[in-house]
């Protein structure tokens, strides 16, 4: 299975061909979608997209890490991380995906 | 925030667009990402994050209730890695 990488450009192009908007406006809308999702997450809100998945934010507490190369102990500060949980539909589609 | 709220908020900012077009635009973005992963492709959105597919090898699992072994076939699972910019923003940087 060869792997291609899609970027914003591919999403812009898909939006451009789906709706009769200019390329410029299509790319602004794609950006605006990503921005809205990011803003909600930064506010601590989860973003739930039905049949796609859920983006949520979790708080991680401080712990002691170790530099794997030197063995040196380094403190890891408490931080917020974002997680993506794919929907069941996406999981089952991807699971069968490229091999079938 | 759910899909319909995302659509509404984009529609509010773009009063010159029909609501149904905004709906199509938002759906197109998520569909493109899903279709790419179904093909086994990666979607890299700088600053936001990257969607990719990881291969899980077949393994012998066990039914935790009965202790019976079951063959779990190899499968592909969706994976997301947060982009640096968003990770920093989440931590107030």
Backbone of each chain as ProteinMPNN parsed JSONL, in Angstrom:
{"seq_chain_A": "XXXXXXXXXXXXXXXXXXXXXXXXXXXXXXXXXXXXXXXXXXXXXXXXXXXXXXXXXXXXXXXXXXXXXXXXXXXXXXXXXXXXXXXXXXXXXXXXXXXX", "coords_chain_A": {"N_chain_A": [[0.853, -1.195, 0.0], [0.823, 2.02, -1.076], [1.629, 5.167, 0.308], [0.107, 8.257, 0.201], [0.36, 11.777, 0.827], [-1.955, 14.062, 1.897], [-2.627, 17.564, 1.857], [-3.473, 20.871, 3.109], [-3.912, 22.055, 0.649], [-5.127, 20.062, -0.92], [-7.552, 19.756, 0.412], [-8.593, 22.3, 0.064], [-8.898, 22.286, -2.689], [-10.814, 20.274, -3.004], [-13.021, 21.453, -1.765], [-13.282, 23.656, -3.401], [-14.04, 22.434, -5.843], [-16.43, 21.349, -5.095], [-18.283, 23.33, -4.333], [-19.429, 26.323, -5.913], [-17.278, 28.342, -5.512], [-14.608, 30.814, -5.356], [-11.093, 29.901, -5.652], [-9.613, 31.15, -3.749], [-11.481, 31.92, -1.773], [-12.399, 29.401, -1.056], [-10.141, 28.289, 0.168], [-9.922, 29.992, 2.332], [-12.181, 29.319, 3.764], [-11.685, 26.666, 4.489], [-9.543, 27.065, 6.188], [-10.806, 28.539, 8.132], [-12.54, 26.666, 9.24], [-10.721, 24.889, 10.476], [-9.63, 26.657, 12.269], [-11.806, 27.334, 13.916], [-12.292, 24.885, 15.183], [-9.876, 24.579, 16.55], [-9.962, 26.853, 18.237], [-12.17, 26.274, 19.897], [-11.163, 24.034, 21.246], [-8.964, 25.148, 22.571], [-10.334, 26.693, 24.357], [-11.079, 24.746, 26.012], [-13.163, 23.186, 25.327], [-14.814, 20.266, 23.987], [-14.864, 18.904, 20.658], [-17.223, 17.545, 18.722], [-17.743, 15.617, 16.008], [-20.141, 14.152, 14.265], [-20.139, 10.83, 12.981], [-17.504, 11.17, 12.226], [-15.521, 11.864, 14.295], [-14.278, 12.596, 17.664], [-12.731, 15.402, 19.06], [-10.869, 16.059, 21.888], [-9.824, 17.658, 24.967], [-7.331, 17.005, 27.341], [-6.117, 17.062, 30.706], [-2.842, 16.679, 31.79], [-0.97, 15.453, 34.478], [1.955, 16.556, 36.354], [5.066, 14.826, 36.006], [7.967, 12.739, 36.538], [10.293, 12.582, 34.088], [12.633, 10.895, 31.891], [15.666, 11.355, 30.272], [16.15, 9.461, 27.544], [18.555, 8.954, 26.341], [20.685, 9.907, 27.948], [19.914, 9.123, 30.453], [19.339, 10.858, 32.378], [17.32, 12.5, 34.824], [14.405, 14.377, 34.215], [12.129, 16.98, 34.964], [8.706, 16.768, 34.018], [6.414, 19.055, 33.151], [3.022, 19.896, 34.257], [0.524, 19.619, 31.749], [-1.636, 20.395, 28.961], [-3.226, 18.239, 26.739], [-4.325, 17.28, 23.476], [-6.714, 15.001, 22.284], [-7.758, 12.696, 19.77], [-10.572, 10.913, 19.042], [-11.601, 8.5, 16.982], [-14.726, 7.997, 15.276], [-17.022, 5.181, 15.464], [-17.855, 4.494, 12.939], [-15.85, 5.589, 11.269], [-13.649, 4.139, 12.223], [-14.353, 1.475, 11.539], [-14.472, 1.689, 8.789], [-11.844, 2.433, 8.092], [-10.415, 0.315, 9.113], [-10.995, -1.858, 7.429], [-10.307, -0.697, 5.09], [-7.56, 0.012, 2.928], [-6.789, -2.666, 2.346], [-8.828, -4.155, 1.312]], "CA_chain_A": [[0.0, 0.0, 0.0], [1.634, 3.233, -1.12], [1.013, 6.227, 1.088], [0.177, 9.637, -0.259], [0.041, 12.738, 1.867], [-2.796, 15.191, 1.511], [-2.382, 18.77, 2.637], [-4.53, 21.871, 2.984], [-4.173, 22.291, -0.774], [-6.083, 19.066, -1.407], [-8.856, 20.072, 0.989], [-9.038, 23.515, -0.632], [-9.296, 21.886, -4.036], [-12.064, 19.515, -2.882], [-14.074, 22.43, -1.473], [-13.401, 24.446, -4.631], [-14.813, 21.733, -6.874], [-17.744, 20.975, -4.56], [-19.162, 24.5, -4.321], [-18.944, 27.279, -6.917], [-16.589, 29.495, -4.925], [-13.248, 31.008, -5.871], [-10.076, 29.118, -4.936], [-9.214, 31.942, -2.606], [-12.489, 31.815, -0.729], [-12.41, 28.007, -0.607], [-9.059, 28.051, 1.12], [-10.217, 30.735, 3.564], [-13.182, 28.568, 4.514], [-11.016, 25.507, 5.084], [-8.764, 27.609, 7.297], [-11.74, 28.974, 9.149], [-13.025, 25.452, 9.902], [-9.657, 24.413, 11.368], [-9.488, 27.67, 13.303], [-12.944, 27.195, 14.855], [-12.072, 23.679, 15.984], [-8.764, 24.895, 17.455], [-10.399, 27.816, 19.251], [-13.023, 25.578, 20.863], [-10.292, 23.188, 22.057], [-8.171, 26.018, 23.435], [-11.271, 27.091, 25.418], [-11.325, 23.564, 26.836], [-14.387, 22.541, 24.858], [-14.548, 19.209, 23.006], [-15.505, 19.087, 19.367], [-17.75, 16.24, 18.344], [-18.244, 15.612, 14.644], [-20.802, 12.859, 14.099], [-19.606, 9.918, 11.96], [-16.084, 11.432, 11.988], [-14.828, 11.586, 15.55], [-14.325, 13.62, 18.704], [-11.473, 15.989, 19.527], [-11.06, 16.563, 23.237], [-8.631, 18.145, 25.651], [-7.121, 16.361, 28.633], [-5.038, 17.608, 31.525], [-1.875, 15.68, 32.24], [-0.279, 15.987, 35.652], [3.411, 16.565, 36.288], [5.719, 13.558, 36.347], [9.399, 12.784, 36.291], [10.674, 11.874, 32.871], [14.047, 10.565, 31.849], [16.256, 11.457, 28.94], [16.495, 8.07, 27.23], [19.943, 8.845, 25.881], [21.647, 10.132, 29.027], [19.426, 8.552, 31.701], [19.134, 11.975, 33.281], [15.924, 12.772, 35.175], [13.929, 15.739, 33.908], [10.721, 17.143, 35.352], [7.759, 17.085, 32.953], [5.423, 19.93, 33.773], [1.633, 19.587, 33.909], [0.198, 20.213, 30.46], [-2.897, 20.0, 28.339], [-3.028, 17.589, 25.452], [-5.549, 17.064, 22.732], [-6.806, 13.648, 21.757], [-8.791, 12.485, 18.766], [-11.165, 9.581, 19.127], [-12.378, 8.306, 15.761], [-16.052, 7.407, 15.438], [-17.075, 3.762, 15.103], [-17.975, 4.407, 11.488], [-14.529, 5.793, 10.668], [-12.806, 3.007, 12.598], [-14.639, 0.26, 10.775], [-14.126, 1.915, 7.387], [-10.389, 2.444, 7.962], [-9.962, -1.032, 9.439], [-11.074, -2.679, 6.218], [-9.644, 0.189, 4.132], [-6.706, -0.268, 1.779], [-6.524, -4.078, 2.063], [-9.961, -4.862, 0.709]], "C_chain_A": [[0.888, 1.244, 0.0], [0.889, 4.359, -0.403], [1.218, 7.594, 0.462], [-0.11, 10.541, 0.921], [-0.797, 13.865, 1.294], [-2.462, 16.377, 2.394], [-3.594, 19.688, 2.519], [-4.928, 22.077, 1.536], [-5.21, 21.333, -1.334], [-7.483, 19.318, -0.849], [-9.443, 21.303, 0.302], [-9.614, 23.165, -1.994], [-10.633, 21.132, -4.01], [-13.237, 20.455, -2.637], [-14.352, 23.269, -2.717], [-14.261, 23.726, -5.663], [-16.209, 21.331, -6.406], [-18.744, 22.132, -4.643], [-18.588, 25.52, -5.314], [-18.301, 28.532, -6.34], [-15.218, 29.657, -5.549], [-12.278, 30.146, -5.069], [-9.686, 29.815, -3.645], [-10.192, 31.787, -1.441], [-12.574, 30.39, -0.178], [-11.337, 27.773, 0.442], [-9.286, 28.819, 2.42], [-11.216, 29.977, 4.423], [-12.577, 27.342, 5.191], [-10.242, 25.953, 6.326], [-9.677, 27.963, 8.463], [-12.319, 27.778, 9.93], [-11.985, 24.96, 10.914], [-9.479, 25.359, 12.549], [-10.578, 27.549, 14.368], [-12.752, 25.988, 15.766], [-10.978, 23.962, 17.017], [-9.21, 25.807, 18.586], [-11.25, 27.145, 20.334], [-12.163, 24.739, 21.807], [-9.467, 24.008, 23.038], [-9.027, 26.517, 24.602], [-11.604, 25.911, 26.335], [-12.567, 22.787, 26.433], [-14.042, 21.369, 23.951], [-15.337, 19.48, 21.735], [-15.916, 17.723, 18.844], [-18.372, 16.302, 16.953], [-18.827, 14.222, 14.379], [-20.26, 12.128, 12.877], [-18.154, 10.199, 11.566], [-15.294, 11.086, 13.244], [-14.916, 12.748, 16.511], [-12.92, 14.084, 19.066], [-11.734, 16.434, 20.953], [-9.731, 16.913, 23.876], [-8.526, 17.453, 26.999], [-5.988, 17.024, 29.373], [-4.136, 16.477, 31.971], [-1.153, 16.264, 33.451], [1.233, 15.868, 35.494], [3.963, 15.186, 36.618], [7.213, 13.7, 36.061], [9.706, 11.951, 35.055], [12.154, 11.568, 32.91], [14.533, 10.735, 30.422], [16.745, 10.06, 28.566], [17.956, 7.892, 26.801], [20.927, 8.927, 27.053], [21.212, 9.513, 30.356], [19.122, 9.608, 32.743], [17.649, 12.207, 33.569], [15.561, 14.205, 34.846], [12.469, 15.869, 34.321], [9.861, 17.425, 34.117], [6.625, 17.845, 33.615], [4.006, 19.501, 33.421], [1.282, 20.27, 32.591], [-1.141, 19.717, 29.962], [-2.583, 19.362, 26.996], [-4.378, 17.377, 24.785], [-5.555, 15.628, 22.235], [-7.913, 13.59, 20.719], [-9.283, 11.059, 18.897], [-12.04, 9.381, 17.9], [-13.736, 7.667, 16.063], [-16.002, 5.933, 15.056], [-17.118, 3.588, 13.595], [-16.605, 4.565, 10.831], [-13.623, 4.605, 10.967], [-13.075, 1.798, 11.725], [-14.319, 0.457, 9.297], [-12.617, 1.848, 7.168], [-9.808, 1.036, 8.185], [-9.932, -1.934, 8.208], [-10.293, -2.028, 5.086], [-8.86, -0.392, 2.978], [-6.518, -1.732, 1.404], [-7.646, -4.774, 1.316], [-10.27, -4.358, -0.69]], "O_chain_A": [[1.618, 1.491, 0.96], [-0.332, 4.476, -0.506], [2.345, 8.03, 0.225], [-0.741, 10.131, 1.894], [-0.404, 14.533, 0.337], [-2.06, 16.211, 3.546], [-4.605, 19.334, 1.912], [-6.105, 22.249, 1.217], [-6.068, 21.727, -2.124], [-8.48, 19.122, -1.544], [-10.635, 21.346, -0.004], [-10.661, 23.668, -2.4], [-11.478, 21.326, -4.884], [-14.31, 20.289, -3.217], [-15.504, 23.555, -3.045], [-15.121, 24.345, -6.29], [-17.072, 21.009, -7.223], [-19.91, 21.93, -4.983], [-17.376, 25.562, -5.521], [-18.723, 29.649, -6.64], [-14.717, 28.74, -6.2], [-12.586, 29.714, -3.958], [-9.463, 29.189, -2.609], [-9.799, 31.559, -0.297], [-12.793, 30.193, 1.018], [-11.582, 27.143, 1.471], [-8.89, 28.357, 3.49], [-11.123, 29.981, 5.65], [-12.918, 27.02, 6.329], [-10.284, 25.302, 7.371], [-9.355, 27.715, 9.625], [-12.555, 27.875, 11.134], [-12.317, 24.652, 12.059], [-9.215, 24.933, 13.673], [-10.307, 27.648, 15.565], [-13.014, 26.057, 16.966], [-11.12, 23.636, 18.195], [-8.882, 25.573, 19.75], [-11.081, 27.406, 21.525], [-12.393, 24.726, 23.017], [-9.289, 23.617, 24.191], [-8.519, 26.738, 25.701], [-12.327, 26.068, 27.318], [-12.972, 21.845, 27.115], [-13.066, 21.452, 23.205], [-16.342, 20.191, 21.743], [-15.08, 16.865, 18.562], [-19.396, 16.954, 16.746], [-18.091, 13.24, 14.281], [-19.96, 12.749, 11.858], [-17.624, 9.543, 10.67], [-14.503, 10.142, 13.258], [-15.548, 13.764, 16.219], [-12.035, 13.275, 19.344], [-12.724, 17.12, 21.209], [-8.664, 16.524, 23.4], [-9.517, 17.328, 27.717], [-5.021, 17.49, 28.771], [-4.6, 15.45, 32.465], [-0.771, 17.434, 33.447], [1.724, 15.166, 34.61], [3.382, 14.46, 37.424], [7.653, 14.658, 35.426], [9.406, 10.758, 35.002], [12.849, 11.941, 33.855], [13.874, 10.302, 29.476], [17.656, 9.533, 29.205], [18.511, 6.797, 26.895], [21.869, 8.141, 27.148], [22.017, 9.385, 31.279], [18.7, 9.294, 33.856], [16.818, 12.122, 32.665], [16.307, 15.135, 35.155], [11.664, 14.975, 34.06], [10.243, 18.229, 33.266], [5.963, 17.34, 34.522], [3.792, 18.826, 32.414], [1.712, 21.398, 32.352], [-1.701, 18.749, 30.476], [-1.779, 19.876, 26.219], [-5.419, 17.305, 25.439], [-4.523, 15.102, 21.817], [-8.884, 14.343, 20.786], [-8.496, 10.113, 18.866], [-13.093, 10.006, 17.775], [-13.864, 6.885, 17.005], [-15.058, 5.485, 14.404], [-16.509, 2.674, 13.04], [-16.236, 3.786, 9.952], [-12.915, 4.117, 10.086], [-12.144, 1.165, 11.227], [-13.935, -0.495, 8.617], [-12.155, 1.277, 6.18], [-8.845, 0.632, 7.534], [-8.972, -2.67, 7.98], [-9.702, -2.702, 4.243], [-9.375, -1.161, 2.166], [-6.13, -2.031, 0.275], [-7.452, -5.851, 0.752], [-11.196, -4.852, -1.334]]}, "seq_chain_B": "XXXXXXXXXXXXXXXXXXXXXXXXXXXXXXXXXXXXXXXXXXXXXXXXXXXXXXXXXXXXXXXXXXXXXXXXXXXXXXXXXXXXXXXXXXXXX", "coords_chain_B": {"N_chain_B": [[-18.701, 21.582, 21.191], [-20.55, 20.76, 18.345], [-21.032, 19.223, 15.076], [-23.188, 20.654, 13.765], [-23.143, 23.088, 15.103], [-20.662, 24.06, 14.444], [-21.011, 24.428, 11.695], [-23.035, 26.378, 11.794], [-21.647, 28.501, 12.997], [-19.72, 29.131, 11.089], [-21.401, 29.849, 9.019], [-22.61, 32.124, 10.104], [-20.493, 33.905, 10.013], [-20.201, 34.233, 7.347], [-22.293, 35.671, 5.746], [-22.998, 35.947, 3.092], [-23.091, 33.467, 1.989], [-25.033, 30.553, 1.2], [-26.664, 28.656, 3.698], [-26.849, 25.903, 3.179], [-24.738, 25.519, 1.453], [-22.557, 26.074, 3.074], [-22.813, 23.954, 4.762], [-22.241, 21.859, 2.98], [-19.593, 22.453, 2.432], [-18.299, 22.144, 4.942], [-18.869, 19.443, 5.401], [-17.545, 18.311, 3.209], [-14.844, 18.739, 3.853], [-14.463, 17.045, 6.135], [-15.192, 14.614, 4.979], [-13.253, 14.288, 2.957], [-10.947, 13.928, 4.505], [-11.611, 11.556, 5.845], [-11.947, 9.77, 3.645], [-9.345, 9.776, 2.635], [-7.955, 8.483, 4.686], [-9.201, 5.995, 4.627], [-8.166, 5.074, 2.268], [-5.667, 4.685, 3.157], [-3.999, 6.783, 3.215], [-2.191, 9.75, 4.351], [-3.062, 12.736, 6.117], [-1.935, 15.884, 6.31], [-2.055, 18.644, 8.212], [-0.636, 21.441, 8.669], [0.2, 23.009, 11.718], [-2.224, 22.407, 12.809], [-2.592, 19.529, 12.898], [-1.895, 16.017, 12.199], [-3.452, 13.437, 10.401], [-3.278, 9.959, 10.308], [-2.758, 6.52, 9.3], [-2.387, 3.66, 11.208], [-0.835, 0.474, 11.197], [-1.96, -2.436, 12.688], [-0.696, -5.426, 13.862], [-1.72, -8.869, 13.406], [-2.875, -10.709, 16.208], [-2.934, -12.948, 19.048], [-5.631, -12.824, 20.969], [-7.439, -12.664, 24.106], [-10.401, -13.679, 25.534], [-11.503, -11.82, 28.114], [-13.377, -12.611, 29.971], [-13.928, -15.372, 29.727], [-11.454, -16.473, 29.324], [-10.736, -17.731, 27.092], [-8.859, -18.18, 24.043], [-8.669, -15.975, 21.248], [-8.314, -15.326, 17.798], [-7.097, -12.31, 16.704], [-7.427, -10.48, 13.889], [-5.078, -8.791, 11.626], [-5.193, -5.236, 11.438], [-6.125, -1.908, 10.329], [-5.76, 1.197, 11.945], [-7.167, 4.422, 12.652], [-5.256, 7.367, 13.299], [-4.26, 10.248, 15.148], [-2.136, 13.041, 15.317], [-1.364, 15.777, 17.242], [-0.652, 19.043, 16.036], [2.24, 21.226, 16.286], [1.773, 23.989, 16.709], [-0.909, 24.12, 17.639], [-0.671, 22.504, 19.894], [1.016, 24.08, 21.44], [-0.625, 26.328, 21.755], [-2.684, 25.249, 23.283], [-1.435, 25.106, 25.656], [-1.18, 27.653, 26.455], [0.852, 29.093, 25.147]], "CA_chain_B": [[-19.169, 22.002, 19.866], [-20.88, 19.655, 17.462], [-20.987, 19.561, 13.653], [-24.157, 21.685, 13.388], [-22.711, 24.373, 15.671], [-19.525, 24.488, 13.619], [-21.608, 24.923, 10.462], [-23.72, 27.627, 12.107], [-20.713, 29.577, 13.289], [-19.115, 29.525, 9.806], [-22.466, 30.52, 8.261], [-22.779, 33.458, 10.688], [-19.399, 34.771, 9.58], [-20.245, 34.365, 5.896], [-23.714, 35.865, 5.434], [-23.233, 35.902, 1.646], [-23.193, 32.07, 1.543], [-26.206, 29.804, 1.632], [-26.409, 27.7, 4.784], [-26.633, 24.546, 2.658], [-23.389, 25.461, 0.877], [-21.627, 25.975, 4.205], [-22.94, 22.57, 5.195], [-21.502, 21.033, 2.024], [-18.159, 22.744, 2.587], [-17.827, 21.5, 6.168], [-18.921, 17.991, 5.181], [-16.488, 17.959, 2.249], [-13.559, 18.699, 4.551], [-14.38, 15.82, 6.934], [-15.248, 13.455, 4.074], [-11.944, 14.157, 2.307], [-10.01, 13.368, 5.48], [-11.995, 10.158, 6.046], [-11.643, 9.002, 2.433], [-7.893, 9.63, 2.55], [-7.534, 7.445, 5.637], [-9.705, 4.709, 4.139], [-7.184, 4.652, 1.254], [-4.395, 4.465, 3.827], [-3.191, 7.993, 3.053], [-1.993, 10.657, 5.473], [-3.522, 14.109, 5.871], [-1.094, 16.701, 7.157], [-2.541, 20.022, 8.266], [0.352, 22.168, 9.47], [-0.298, 23.87, 12.77], [-3.386, 21.752, 13.421], [-2.2, 18.173, 13.228], [-1.839, 15.086, 11.076], [-4.207, 12.193, 10.488], [-2.6, 8.903, 9.577], [-3.288, 5.191, 9.565], [-1.369, 2.75, 11.742], [-1.137, -0.94, 11.007], [-1.843, -3.296, 13.874], [-0.503, -6.809, 13.433], [-2.618, -9.889, 13.95], [-2.375, -11.217, 17.488], [-3.855, -13.842, 19.731], [-6.217, -12.133, 22.114], [-8.088, -13.56, 25.045], [-11.656, -13.183, 26.08], [-11.188, -11.618, 29.531], [-14.37, -13.251, 30.825], [-13.84, -16.834, 29.693], [-10.063, -16.887, 29.227], [-10.621, -18.379, 25.792], [-8.094, -17.351, 23.103], [-9.301, -15.638, 19.971], [-7.396, -14.721, 16.839], [-7.482, -10.968, 16.289], [-6.752, -10.267, 12.615], [-4.38, -7.515, 11.41], [-6.127, -4.19, 11.014], [-5.642, -0.531, 10.248], [-6.497, 2.079, 12.849], [-6.93, 5.851, 12.441], [-4.409, 7.963, 14.327], [-4.112, 11.699, 14.993], [-1.081, 13.651, 16.119], [-1.581, 17.218, 17.318], [0.402, 19.888, 15.493], [2.992, 21.983, 17.28], [1.131, 25.27, 17.001], [-2.091, 23.881, 18.47], [-0.181, 21.99, 21.181], [1.499, 25.241, 22.188], [-1.773, 27.177, 22.113], [-3.406, 24.581, 24.372], [-0.702, 25.354, 26.887], [-1.088, 29.096, 26.637], [2.08, 29.7, 24.61]], "C_chain_B": [[-19.449, 20.754, 19.026], [-20.926, 20.159, 16.008], [-21.927, 20.724, 13.285], [-23.772, 23.062, 13.929], [-21.533, 24.945, 14.89], [-20.051, 25.106, 12.322], [-22.266, 26.275, 10.692], [-22.74, 28.767, 12.3], [-19.989, 30.044, 12.027], [-20.154, 30.306, 8.975], [-22.664, 31.943, 8.78], [-21.704, 34.429, 10.211], [-19.408, 35.02, 8.083], [-21.678, 34.521, 5.403], [-24.019, 35.811, 3.93], [-23.357, 34.472, 1.12], [-24.499, 31.452, 2.029], [-25.79, 28.822, 2.71], [-26.1, 26.307, 4.228], [-25.272, 24.41, 1.987], [-22.342, 25.338, 1.981], [-21.623, 24.539, 4.718], [-22.137, 21.644, 4.286], [-20.0, 21.213, 2.176], [-17.596, 22.008, 3.807], [-17.812, 19.979, 5.988], [-17.828, 17.519, 4.235], [-15.143, 17.807, 2.95], [-13.43, 17.401, 5.352], [-14.403, 14.567, 6.058], [-13.904, 13.211, 3.395], [-10.938, 13.49, 3.24], [-10.315, 11.885, 5.694], [-11.606, 9.301, 4.846], [-10.14, 8.76, 2.297], [-7.434, 8.503, 3.47], [-8.027, 6.067, 5.225], [-8.742, 4.161, 3.07], [-5.834, 4.33, 1.881], [-3.468, 5.665, 3.71], [-3.123, 8.809, 4.346], [-2.593, 12.007, 5.132], [-2.773, 14.997, 6.845], [-1.553, 18.147, 7.095], [-1.65, 20.799, 9.225], [-0.292, 23.086, 10.488], [-1.451, 23.235, 13.518], [-3.023, 20.336, 13.859], [-2.211, 17.286, 12.001], [-2.645, 13.832, 11.368], [-3.435, 11.136, 9.724], [-3.217, 7.559, 9.962], [-2.163, 4.314, 10.081], [-1.815, 1.324, 11.53], [-0.935, -1.705, 12.312], [-1.719, -4.732, 13.383], [-1.512, -7.754, 14.059], [-2.041, -10.383, 15.268], [-3.389, -12.197, 18.062], [-4.364, -13.117, 20.961], [-6.881, -13.142, 23.015], [-9.381, -12.92, 25.511], [-11.478, -13.057, 27.59], [-12.18, -12.321, 30.452], [-14.167, -14.776, 30.889], [-12.411, -17.359, 29.629], [-9.754, -17.596, 27.916], [-9.758, -17.552, 24.839], [-8.849, -17.158, 21.795], [-8.258, -15.011, 19.064], [-7.917, -13.343, 16.456], [-6.731, -10.69, 14.991], [-6.03, -8.914, 12.552], [-5.403, -6.474, 10.997], [-5.45, -2.831, 10.973], [-6.444, 0.33, 11.212], [-6.151, 3.548, 12.574], [-6.128, 6.42, 13.608], [-4.287, 9.465, 14.07], [-2.99, 12.2, 15.884], [-1.261, 15.163, 16.072], [-0.388, 17.995, 16.768], [1.028, 20.763, 16.561], [2.282, 23.276, 17.69], [-0.061, 25.106, 17.947], [-1.689, 23.382, 19.855], [0.302, 23.149, 22.05], [0.344, 26.139, 22.633], [-2.559, 26.57, 23.269], [-2.746, 24.852, 25.713], [-0.38, 26.828, 27.08], [0.189, 29.741, 26.143], [1.796, 30.491, 23.346]], "O_chain_B": [[-18.656, 19.812, 19.015], [-20.868, 21.361, 15.752], [-21.526, 21.657, 12.589], [-24.041, 24.081, 13.293], [-21.424, 26.156, 14.703], [-19.597, 26.171, 11.902], [-22.091, 27.205, 9.904], [-22.972, 29.878, 11.822], [-19.675, 31.228, 11.903], [-19.822, 31.292, 8.317], [-22.864, 32.867, 7.993], [-21.963, 35.619, 10.026], [-18.709, 35.908, 7.594], [-22.218, 33.64, 4.734], [-25.176, 35.648, 3.541], [-23.686, 34.269, -0.049], [-25.002, 31.774, 3.106], [-24.711, 28.232, 2.651], [-25.213, 25.614, 4.726], [-24.707, 23.317, 1.95], [-21.367, 24.599, 1.848], [-20.579, 23.984, 5.06], [-21.436, 20.751, 4.763], [-19.232, 20.258, 2.064], [-16.563, 21.342, 3.725], [-16.853, 19.312, 6.378], [-17.249, 16.451, 4.432], [-14.395, 16.868, 2.679], [-12.405, 16.724, 5.266], [-13.724, 13.583, 6.351], [-13.464, 12.068, 3.27], [-10.179, 12.611, 2.832], [-9.406, 11.056, 5.723], [-11.008, 8.237, 5.004], [-9.712, 7.679, 1.895], [-6.619, 7.668, 3.078], [-7.339, 5.072, 5.452], [-8.528, 2.953, 2.976], [-4.957, 3.77, 1.223], [-2.291, 5.583, 4.062], [-3.883, 8.589, 5.289], [-2.627, 12.384, 3.961], [-2.947, 14.886, 8.058], [-1.453, 18.796, 6.055], [-1.879, 20.813, 10.435], [-1.209, 23.844, 10.171], [-1.644, 23.484, 14.708], [-3.131, 19.989, 15.035], [-2.499, 17.743, 10.895], [-2.536, 13.241, 12.443], [-2.982, 11.387, 8.607], [-4.083, 7.481, 10.834], [-1.102, 4.232, 9.462], [-2.993, 0.992, 11.66], [0.118, -1.626, 12.945], [-2.535, -5.198, 12.588], [-2.084, -7.467, 15.111], [-0.821, -10.463, 15.413], [-4.538, -12.265, 17.625], [-3.602, -12.833, 21.885], [-6.887, -14.339, 22.725], [-9.416, -11.734, 25.842], [-11.319, -14.064, 28.28], [-11.852, -12.598, 31.606], [-14.228, -15.381, 31.959], [-12.174, -18.546, 29.851], [-8.619, -18.009, 27.678], [-9.897, -16.329, 24.814], [-9.557, -18.043, 21.314], [-7.41, -14.247, 19.524], [-9.031, -13.21, 15.949], [-5.5, -10.667, 14.996], [-6.332, -8.006, 13.326], [-6.365, -6.781, 10.293], [-4.358, -2.637, 11.508], [-7.667, 0.209, 11.29], [-4.999, 3.881, 12.299], [-6.299, 6.009, 14.755], [-4.217, 9.902, 12.921], [-2.9, 11.835, 17.056], [-1.305, 15.757, 14.995], [0.761, 17.629, 17.017], [0.43, 21.012, 17.608], [2.204, 23.606, 18.873], [-0.207, 25.846, 18.92], [-2.278, 23.774, 20.863], [0.028, 23.192, 23.25], [0.341, 26.647, 23.754], [-3.045, 27.294, 24.138], [-3.392, 24.835, 26.76], [0.568, 27.192, 27.776], [0.586, 30.799, 26.632], [2.711, 31.068, 22.759]]}, "name": "protein", "num_of_chains": 2, "seq": "XXXXXXXXXXXXXXXXXXXXXXXXXXXXXXXXXXXXXXXXXXXXXXXXXXXXXXXXXXXXXXXXXXXXXXXXXXXXXXXXXXXXXXXXXXXXXXXXXXXXXXXXXXXXXXXXXXXXXXXXXXXXXXXXXXXXXXXXXXXXXXXXXXXXXXXXXXXXXXXXXXXXXXXXXXXXXXXXXXXXXXXXXXXXXXXXX"}
